[in-house]
Amino acid sequence: MSNFQMSVTKICCIGAGYVGGPTSSIIAFKCPHIKVTVVDMNAKRIAAWNSPDFKLPIYEPGLEDVVREARGRNLFFSTEIDNAIKEADLIFISVNTPTKTYGIGKGKAADLKYIESCARNVARVATGRKIIVEKSTVPVRCCQSIRAIIEANKTENHEFHVLSNPEFLAEGTAINDLLNPDRVLIGGNDESAIKSLVEVYANWVDTSRIITTNTWSSELSKLTANAFLAQRVSSINAISAVCEETGADVDQVAKAIGADSRIGPKFLKASVGFGGSCFQKDVLNLVYLSHSLHLPEVGEYWQQVIDLNDYQRRRFAGKIVKSLFNTVTGKKIVMYGFAFKKDTGDTRESSAIHVANYLLEEGCNLVIYDPKVPKEQILFDLNAVKSDQVNLDRLLTIVDDPYLACQDAHAVVITTEWDEFKNYDYNRIHEQMLKPAFLFDGRSILDHNALCKIGFRVECIGKKMTKDGQQTQE
């Protein structure tokens, strides 16, 4: 165990994505005495972070204000990775860890090639004392792998310590999550290195909310947190299917059980399914870990969380087809929302991708509108999942006007809970649509009875509707 206590004055973050960019920006914002340099091999992404008009590469409420305050003062974005590593006291590794699409563990295990590449690069160029902090979501004992790689390749005058510091950010509220975290978790086996990182966060986070553990507990806690949250979503979505068959209202059920202090109200909002970069990836990682540790029953338990989420997406798409007289071939369907949740442009594992793909496979003419997701991203995501028989050029239209999109449409489908969708003129939308006009609310954000009075045939998650589109009152 080292006895040195390093006072951190220079930080390098490798990875300028959804975690590295906002996290580094807040550290620079709250710690003006620390120089923070965010580096990435993607020159286009770095150029966007440095754009004069602050058109940042990711959308996150409040992020632009933070970057405006700190950029050029003590916050810098660069492609000069080696220089930033050499200069830094503390190095965050915040690169992508996607689920493997090949080889052993395909479809479940995390692909750690970017993590390993970073570790080798740090070992190659770093000198002096360094604290390397694993920020990416990784399997248990990944820190051990990073340590082994650096130890085997480091220069003689390189002293290093590896810590785990997983992020617990929710896209759309990431800035507030960073400014006012429920907890900051730091795992490691060197007390001095841990204290150095604690001192950074203590500039704005009360030390009572900074939790220190051993490395493996820290790594497993991240996977477990996301698995438990995903489990809650899948649990209430399972109940939503029961509600639709019995006449119970899933929102009323969620309110009733959420009032129990042992359960609580959060993550009990029934929907078309969870998405995002973390939930599915981390649950699958936990499934793979369980099987690799010869705990198949544990692995199968967590696999059910994913299976239920996939079922909910298929069930919602099936409801659309069934309601539209068992065929959507050649019919115009308008999809409101493509991001996996509101207040972000991120589409990773968005349920909208899968619902859209199911409908396109049925031959519908799909029109998509999202206020923050660019056309190029929508095309990329759908091309990645579509089957050969789906011709996007013929079947898909992407628009920037939510009202014009509805001209002669058979149905409107809401797949993202953007607040603006609540404020649309649905009388105007209804007038433009073919009759009967259907509206499928996959996020349960609208006033369904008011829509029925306008004339819509409404279908939603977790509520049984009458043949006339009214909610049952039994």
Secondary structure, DSSP 8 states (H G I E B T S, - for coil): ---------EEEEE--STTHHHHHHHHHHH-TTSEEEEE-S-HHHHHHHT-TT---SS--TTHHHHHHHHBTTTEEEES-HHHHHHH-SEEEE-----B--SSTTTTTSB--HHHHHHHHHHHHH--EEEEEEE-S---TTHHHHHHHHHHHH--TTEEEEEEE------TTSHHHHHHS-S-EEEE-S-HHHHHHHHHHHTTTS-GGGEEEE-HHHHHHHHHHHHHHHHHHHHHHHHHHHHHHHHT--HHHHHHHHHTSTTT-STT----S---SSSHHHHHHHHHHHHHHTT-HHHHHHHHHHHHHHHHHHHHHHHHHHHHTTT--TT-EEEEE--SSSTT----TT-HHHHHHHHHHHTT-EEEEE-SSS-HHHHHHHHHHH--TT--HHHHEEE-S-TTGGGTT-SEEEE-S--GGGGGS-HHHHHHHS-SS-EEEESS--S-HHHHHHHT-EEEETT--B-TTS-B---
